[in-house]
Amino acid sequence: MIPIQPVIPENYIPGRLRGKVLLVTGAAIGSIGGCTAIRAGREGAKVACLDRKVKELNAAVAEIKAQGGEAIAIVADVSKSN
């Protein structure tokens, strides 16, 4: 896997999501949702990570917690209505 170097804008405000709660669908590690969840956790948000891939979902939650964030895993498939 090639490491991705983030581009940090000039108007970046660290901790801008502190005190917020986010629900991220498709939050398995290795996906755009996973990157979003990890970044949100790094920014201070409490993150509810939702995905159908249990192993990858738990890896994303573990990464958020390893970086000092708060996260929970919710196993679900939002493509199904019942």
C-alpha positions in Angstrom: 0.0 0.0 0.0 1.4 3.4 -1.0 1.3 6.0 1.9 -0.8 9.0 1.2 0.6 12.4 2.1 -2.2 14.8 3.1 -2.4 18.3 1.7 -3.0 20.7 4.6 -4.7 23.9 3.6 -3.5 27.3 4.9 -6.8 27.8 6.8 -6.5 24.5 8.7 -7.8 24.6 12.2 -6.6 21.7 14.4 -9.3 20.0 16.5 -12.1 21.7 14.6 -14.4 18.6 15.2 -13.9 18.5 18.9 -17.2 17.9 20.7 -18.9 16.7 17.5 -20.3 13.2 16.8 -20.0 11.8 13.3 -21.6 8.7 11.7 -19.4 7.5 8.8 -20.8 4.8 6.5 -18.4 2.7 4.5 -15.8 3.2 7.3 -13.7 0.1 6.8 -10.0 0.7 6.8 -8.6 1.1 3.3 -11.6 2.9 2.0 -12.4 6.6 1.6 -14.9 6.2 4.5 -12.2 4.7 6.6 -9.8 7.6 5.9 -12.6 10.0 6.7 -13.4 8.3 10.0 -9.7 8.2 11.0 -9.2 11.9 10.1 -12.4 12.9 12.0 -11.2 11.0 15.1 -7.8 12.8 14.8 -9.7 16.1 14.7 -11.4 15.3 18.0 -14.8 13.9 16.8 -16.5 11.0 18.4 -16.9 8.6 15.5 -19.5 5.9 14.9 -18.0 3.8 12.1 -20.5 1.7 10.1 -19.6 -1.0 7.5 -20.5 -4.5 6.6 -16.8 -5.7 6.6 -16.2 -6.6 10.3 -12.4 -7.1 10.2 -11.7 -3.9 8.3 -14.3 -2.0 10.3 -12.6 -3.1 13.6 -9.2 -2.1 12.2 -10.5 1.4 11.5 -11.9 1.8 15.0 -8.6 0.4 16.5 -6.7 3.0 14.4 -8.8 5.9 15.7 -8.4 4.7 19.3 -4.6 4.2 18.8 -4.5 7.9 17.8 -6.3 8.9 21.0 -9.8 9.2 19.5 -13.1 7.8 20.5 -14.9 5.4 18.1 -17.4 2.6 18.0 -18.0 -0.1 15.3 -21.5 -0.7 13.9 -21.8 -3.7 11.6 -24.5 -3.0 9.0 -25.2 -3.0 5.3 -27.0 0.3 4.3 -27.6 -1.0 0.8 -30.4 -3.2 2.2 -33.5 -1.6 3.6 -34.5 -4.4 6.0 
